């Protein structure tokens, strides 16, 4: 599966987005710390973390007996640069302005 597909699949699930939000607010959490934040079993959280890891959105590091989870923003940035950034350029903003102007003229008549 291509990397973009894995990232979109991972981001499509609200529980995985919540896990990413939790890691964004405080990186380096253990499975247990993440588990108490969501209403699901430890096994369920592990499955979601595996999908996030396969997409490259989460990386892990061992610290003694603990496995710490960290957010990796690079795949999200790559998606942003490819799919979102090009739609925020000036010429697209100008087209939106024209669209809004035409719509407001249509309503006024």
C-alpha positions in Angstrom: 0.0 0.0 0.0 1.5 3.4 -0.9 2.5 5.7 2.0 -0.3 8.3 1.2 -2.9 5.5 1.3 -1.7 4.4 4.7 -1.7 7.9 6.1 -5.2 8.6 4.8 -6.4 5.3 6.2 -4.9 6.0 9.6 -6.3 9.5 9.7 -9.8 8.3 8.7 -10.5 6.8 12.1 -11.6 9.1 14.9 -9.9 7.0 17.6 -6.6 7.2 15.8 -7.0 10.9 15.4 -7.7 11.1 19.2 -4.5 9.1 19.9 -2.5 11.5 17.7 -4.1 14.5 19.5 -3.1 12.9 22.8 0.5 12.4 21.6 0.5 16.0 20.2 -0.4 17.3 23.6 2.2 15.2 25.4 4.6 13.1 23.5 6.3 10.0 24.7 3.3 8.2 26.3 3.1 4.5 27.2 0.3 2.2 26.0 -1.2 2.3 29.5 -1.2 6.1 29.5 -3.0 6.1 26.2 -5.4 3.4 27.1 -6.9 5.3 30.1 -7.7 8.2 27.8 -9.9 6.2 25.4 -12.8 3.9 26.0 -11.5 0.7 24.7 -9.5 -2.3 25.6 -5.7 -2.4 25.7 -5.8 -4.7 22.7 -8.0 -2.2 20.8 -5.5 0.6 21.5 -2.6 -1.6 20.4 -4.4 -2.3 17.1 -4.9 1.4 16.4 -1.3 2.2 17.4 -0.1 -0.5 15.0 -2.0 1.2 12.1 -0.5 4.6 13.1 3.0 3.1 13.2 2.6 1.4 9.8 1.6 4.8 8.4 4.7 6.3 9.9 2.6 8.7 12.1 3.8 7.2 15.3 7.3 6.0 16.2 8.2 4.1 19.4 11.3 3.9 21.6 12.1 1.6 24.4 12.9 3.1 27.8 13.8 0.4 30.2 10.7 -1.9 30.3 8.4 0.7 28.8 7.6 1.3 25.1 7.1 5.1 24.5 5.0 6.4 21.6 5.8 9.6 19.8 4.0 11.5 17.1 5.9 11.8 13.8 4.5 14.9 11.9 6.5 14.2 8.7 3.8 12.1 6.9 1.1 14.7 7.7 3.4 17.5 6.4 4.0 15.6 3.2 0.2 15.2 2.7 -0.2 18.9 3.5 2.4 19.9 0.9 1.0 17.6 -1.8 -2.8 18.0 -1.3 -3.5 21.2 0.8 -0.8 23.7 0.3 -1.4 24.1 -3.4 -5.0 25.1 -2.7 -3.9 28.0 -0.5 -1.9 29.7 -3.1 -2.8 33.3 -4.2 -4.4 32.3 -7.5 -6.8 29.9 -5.8 -7.6 32.6 -3.2 -8.3 35.0 -6.1 -10.7 32.5 -7.6 -12.6 32.1 -4.3 -12.9 35.9 -4.2 -14.3 36.0 -7.7 -16.8 33.2 -6.8 -17.9 35.0 -3.7 -18.3 38.3 -5.6 -20.4 36.6 -8.3 -22.6 34.9 -5.7 -23.2 38.1 -3.9 -24.2 39.8 -7.1 -26.6 37.0 -7.9 -28.2 37.3 -4.5 -28.5 41.1 -4.8 -30.5 40.8 -8.1 
